[in-house]
Amino acid sequence: MEYNEEYKELEVAEETTDNTAEETVQTTEEYTPQFADVNVAEETPVVAKPKKKFPIYIPIIIAACLVLVSLVSFFAISIFTPTIEGTWLYASEEGYDFYYTFDKKGTETDCTMNIGTSYFPGTYEVTDTEDGKSVSVNVSAGYVYGVYDFEITGNKLARNRVLTLTSEDGSVIELKQTKKTKDSDFIMPDENFKEVEALTGEWEFYYPEYDMSVKLTLNDDGTMIYDQFGMQELHCVYTATDSTINLSFFETELISQEEGYYFDGDQLIFLGLNWTKAGTSTADEAK
């Protein structure tokens, strides 16, 4: 009996141990650790990447700065340095407005005087002197002609420049800066203008004794230019029928006149002259 009891105790002890182990296993299987789904990252050695080298922009920046400085200098010189280039107004004592435009294109220096739509092309030349600058003006009409010492006050930006011309005899002429005029400031084509195609184009009359021509240009927009030997241009507006031309231009006032015309073969008979299309004239004679 004693043996059985010890044996029985041993069985009970073994069962207890087994049950405890099963409970431990079950407990272990049921436990879900926190962050169980998080994978453990493998350790990777960190290698420093070389920094990307950007292109060197210094030469470009310097070039841009030089261009900017040049532009600023150019405009500063253009605005504040006295130059005769531009358009100037001389208001005569008689109340007439004469516009002088000095235009420099490369080595060419053109000076054109206009009163209304009557233009007188010419030239000018600026010379440095001991006391400043002088200008020689060669225009066939108007108040300004010859050699003058000149001085300019004001600046372009403020549009308050004054050109003071002093002639060799000491007389003084003052002109004020203004904008260049347009023909439309004085005259406008007829809004109902109708083209006569036979008239449209450039015509000329040749004077063999002078080896010079007068030219007449009739445009299809109702404007006309009468060029007298390159010394004067009348800018006109006109309307035409099959026998007459009504033209108008402006000097000190609006001037209008009606002139008859007709064709003789390929010649246009107008203003008492036999005109031929420009480029086809050979040696027409004045009548």
C-alpha positions in Angstrom: 0.0 0.0 0.0 2.8 2.4 0.8 4.3 1.6 -2.5 1.1 2.4 -4.3 0.7 5.7 -2.5 4.2 6.8 -3.5 3.6 5.7 -7.0 0.3 7.5 -7.0 2.0 10.7 -5.7 4.5 10.4 -8.4 1.8 10.1 -11.1 0.0 13.1 -9.6 3.2 15.0 -9.6 3.9 14.1 -13.3 0.3 15.0 -14.3 0.7 18.3 -12.5 4.0 19.0 -14.3 2.5 18.0 -17.7 -0.6 20.2 -17.2 1.6 23.1 -16.2 3.7 22.6 -19.3 0.6 22.5 -21.5 -0.7 25.6 -19.9 2.6 27.3 -20.4 2.6 26.2 -24.1 -1.0 27.4 -24.6 -0.2 30.6 -22.9 2.8 31.1 -25.1 0.8 30.4 -28.3 -2.0 32.8 -27.4 0.4 35.8 -26.6 0.8 38.1 -29.5 3.7 40.4 -28.9 3.3 44.2 -29.5 4.9 45.3 -32.8 4.9 41.7 -34.0 4.3 42.7 -37.5 7.3 45.1 -37.6 10.1 43.6 -39.5 13.5 44.2 -38.1 15.5 46.0 -40.6 18.8 44.6 -41.5 21.6 46.9 -40.6 23.0 48.6 -43.7 26.2 50.5 -43.6 25.7 54.2 -44.3 27.8 55.5 -47.2 28.1 59.3 -47.6 27.2 60.3 -51.1 29.3 63.0 -52.8 27.4 66.3 -53.2 26.3 67.2 -56.7 28.5 69.9 -58.2 26.5 72.6 -59.9 27.9 74.3 -63.1 29.9 77.4 -62.5 27.7 80.3 -63.4 30.1 83.1 -62.4 31.2 84.0 -66.0 27.6 84.2 -67.1 26.7 86.4 -64.2 29.6 88.7 -64.9 28.7 88.9 -68.6 25.1 89.7 -67.7 26.2 92.4 -65.2 28.4 93.9 -67.9 25.5 94.0 -70.4 23.3 95.6 -67.8 25.9 98.2 -66.9 26.4 99.0 -70.6 22.6 99.4 -71.1 22.3 101.7 -68.1 25.3 103.7 -69.3 23.9 104.0 -72.8 20.5 105.3 -71.6 22.1 107.6 -69.1 24.4 109.1 -71.8 21.4 109.2 -74.2 19.2 111.0 -71.7 21.6 113.4 -70.0 24.4 114.0 -72.5 23.6 117.0 -74.7 23.1 115.9 -78.3 21.6 117.8 -81.2 19.8 114.7 -82.5 16.0 114.9 -82.3 13.3 117.3 -83.4 13.3 121.0 -82.4 10.6 123.6 -82.9 11.3 127.2 -83.9 8.3 129.5 -83.5 8.9 132.5 -85.7 7.8 136.0 -84.8 5.2 135.8 -87.5 3.6 132.9 -85.7 4.7 130.1 -88.0 6.1 126.8 -86.7 9.3 125.4 -88.2 10.3 121.9 -87.3 14.0 120.8 -87.6 14.8 117.1 -87.3 18.4 116.1 -86.9 18.9 112.4 -87.6 22.2 110.6 -87.4 22.4 107.1 -89.1 25.9 105.8 -89.0 28.0 108.3 -90.9 25.0 110.0 -92.5 23.6 113.1 -90.8 20.3 114.3 -92.2 18.6 117.5 -91.2 15.0 118.0 -92.5 13.0 121.1 -92.0 9.3 121.0 -92.3 6.5 123.6 -92.0 3.3 121.6 -92.0 3.5 119.0 -94.8 6.1 120.9 -96.8 9.5 119.2 -96.3 13.0 120.5 -97.1 15.7 117.8 -96.8 19.2 118.8 -96.0 22.3 117.8 -94.0 24.2 118.9 -90.9 27.7 118.4 -89.4 28.7 118.8 -85.7 32.3 120.0 -85.0 34.2 120.3 -81.7 35.5 123.7 -80.9 37.7 125.2 -78.2 34.6 126.7 -76.5 32.2 123.7 -77.1 30.5 122.5 -80.3 29.4 124.1 -83.5 26.9 122.8 -86.1 26.8 123.5 -89.8 23.2 123.3 -91.2 22.6 123.0 -94.9 18.8 123.3 -95.6 17.4 125.2 -98.6 14.7 127.0 -96.7 13.8 128.3 -93.3 15.5 130.4 -90.6 18.3 128.1 -89.7 21.1 127.9 -92.3 24.9 128.2 -91.9 27.3 127.7 -89.0 26.3 128.1 -85.4 27.9 127.5 -82.0 25.3 125.6 -80.0 24.4 124.8 -76.4 21.8 122.4 -75.1 20.1 122.7 -71.7 17.6 120.3 -70.0 17.4 116.6 -70.7 15.4 114.2 -72.9 13.6 112.5 -70.1 12.0 115.7 -68.8 11.4 116.8 -72.5 12.5 120.3 -71.6 15.6 120.6 -73.7 16.4 124.0 -75.3 18.8 124.3 -78.3 20.5 127.7 -78.4 22.2 128.6 -81.7 24.6 131.5 -81.9 25.6 132.6 -85.4 28.9 134.1 -86.4 27.4 137.6 -86.2 26.2 137.0 -82.7 22.5 136.6 -83.4 20.7 134.0 -81.3 18.0 131.5 -82.2 16.3 129.3 -79.6 14.5 126.0 -80.5 12.6 123.8 -78.1 12.5 120.0 -78.0 9.3 118.6 -79.5 8.1 115.4 -81.0 8.5 114.7 -84.7 5.4 115.6 -86.7 3.4 113.4 -88.9 1.4 114.3 -92.0 -1.8 113.2 -90.2 -1.2 116.1 -87.7 -2.1 118.5 -90.5 -4.1 116.6 -93.2 -6.0 113.4 -93.6 -7.1 111.5 -96.7 -10.7 111.6 -97.7 -12.6 108.7 -95.9 -14.5 108.1 -99.1 -11.4 108.0 -101.3 -11.7 105.9 -104.5 -8.6 104.8 -106.3 -8.1 105.5 -110.0 -5.8 102.7 -110.8 -4.3 104.3 -113.9 -3.0 107.1 -111.7 -1.5 105.0 -108.9 2.3 104.7 -109.0 5.5 106.8 -109.2 5.9 109.2 -112.1 8.8 111.4 -113.1 9.7 114.2 -115.5 13.3 114.5 -116.5 15.1 117.8 -117.2 18.1 117.0 -119.4 19.6 120.4 -119.0 19.9 119.9 -115.2 20.2 116.1 -115.3 17.5 116.1 -112.6 14.0 114.9 -112.3 10.8 115.9 -110.5 8.8 113.0 -109.2 5.2 112.5 -108.4 3.9 109.6 -106.3 0.2 108.8 -106.2 -0.6 106.2 -103.6 -3.7 104.0 -103.4 -4.6 105.4 -100.0 -5.3 108.9 -101.1 -1.9 110.4 -100.3 0.5 112.0 -102.8 4.1 113.2 -102.7 5.4 115.9 -105.1 9.3 115.8 -105.0 11.0 118.8 -106.6 14.6 117.7 -107.4 15.1 116.3 -103.9 15.1 119.8 -102.5 11.5 120.0 -101.4 8.7 117.5 -100.9 5.0 118.4 -100.8 3.1 115.7 -98.9 -0.5 116.0 -100.1 -3.8 114.2 -99.9 -5.9 113.9 -103.1 -9.1 112.6 -104.7 -9.5 112.0 -108.4 -12.1 111.6 -111.1 -11.4 110.5 -114.6 -10.3 114.0 -115.6 -9.4 116.0 -112.5 -7.3 115.7 -109.3 -8.1 117.7 -106.2 -5.1 117.9 -104.0 -4.4 119.6 -100.6 -1.3 120.2 -98.5 -0.5 122.3 -95.4 2.1 125.0 -94.9 1.1 128.0 -92.8 -2.5 127.1 -93.7 -4.4 124.5 -95.7 -3.9 124.9 -99.4 -6.3 123.2 -101.9 -6.3 123.2 -105.6 -8.0 121.4 -108.5 -5.9 120.3 -111.6 -7.0 118.6 -114.8 -5.2 115.6 -116.2 -5.3 113.2 -119.1 -3.3 110.4 -120.7 -1.3 110.5 -123.9 -0.2 107.0 -124.6 1.8 105.9 -121.6 2.3 109.5 -120.5 0.4 111.3 -117.8 -0.3 115.0 -118.7 -0.6 116.8 -115.4 0.6 120.2 -114.0 1.7 121.1 -117.5 4.3 118.3 -117.6 4.5 115.0 -119.5 5.1 112.4 -116.8 6.2 108.9 -117.5 6.3 106.0 -115.0 9.5 106.1 -113.0 12.3 104.0 -114.5 11.0 104.3 -118.0 11.9 108.0 -118.6 14.9 108.7 -120.8 15.2 112.3 -121.9 11.8 113.9 -121.7 11.9 117.7 -122.3 10.0 120.3 -120.4 7.2 121.9 -122.3 
